Amino acid sequence: MKPKTNFTLLRDLVMVYPVKAKKQTESGIIVTNITEPNVPIEGFVVAVGPGTTDKKGNHVDVPVGVGDRVIFVKGEAKEVKHEGDTFLIIPSTDILCKVS
């Protein structure tokens, strides 16, 4: 279940609620990949900034919207905790694809 938020993001930032991918070792230990910076993570978009402008001054929209399921890399992500949930705020350029 993806939580609802009332955040207003700036620029081309995207707030994602990560779906923790769990891997279980042979001995039964569950390992998640959220802490590794370059491992792809899946999650739901819960807030999107208004976009940016290019070098010519043209507006550039963020290519995803609230509710989209995406795969992204943690890269420059900033972790935000709110009401018991953990979110990641990432630049839209860290999003690799949408999942349909």
SULZIBEL-V418816 format. One record per residue. RES is the residue in one letter. D_FIRST is the distance of its C-alpha to the first C-alpha in Angstrom with 2 decimals. Layout:
BEGIN
[[RES & D_FIRST] [RES & D_FIRST]]
END
This chain:
BEGIN
[[M & 0.00] [K & 3.79] [P & 6.47] [K & 9.64] [T & 12.84] [N & 16.51] [F & 17.95] [T & 20.90] [L & 21.55] [L & 25.03] [R & 26.68] [D & 24.67] [L & 21.97] [V & 18.30] [M & 15.41] [V & 12.73] [Y & 9.57] [P & 10.71] [V & 9.38] [K & 12.01] [A & 14.42] [K & 16.19] [K & 19.78] [Q & 21.89] [T & 25.57] [E & 28.30] [S & 28.74] [G & 25.12] [I & 24.01] [I & 20.45] [V & 20.64] [T & 18.05] [N & 19.28] [I & 17.66] [T & 21.08] [E & 23.20] [P & 24.04] [N & 24.82] [V & 22.44] [P & 20.00] [I & 16.32] [E & 13.43] [G & 10.72] [F & 9.44] [V & 12.16] [V & 11.60] [A & 15.38] [V & 18.60] [G & 22.20] [P & 25.05] [G & 26.58] [T & 29.94] [T & 33.50] [D & 35.44] [K & 38.98] [K & 40.52] [G & 38.52] [N & 36.37] [H & 32.79] [V & 30.19] [D & 26.68] [V & 23.55] [P & 22.75] [V & 18.98] [G & 17.08] [V & 13.94] [G & 11.18] [D & 13.13] [R & 12.00] [V & 14.82] [I & 16.79] [F & 18.68] [V & 20.99] [K & 20.68] [G & 24.28] [E & 24.85] [A & 21.33] [K & 21.30] [E & 18.78] [V & 17.68] [K & 16.32] [H & 15.26] [E & 14.50] [G & 13.54] [D & 11.17] [T & 12.94] [F & 13.21] [L & 15.94] [I & 18.40] [I & 20.32] [P & 23.15] [S & 22.38] [T & 25.01] [D & 22.83] [I & 20.54] [L & 21.96] [C & 20.39] [K & 17.78] [V & 16.15] [S & 16.67]]
END
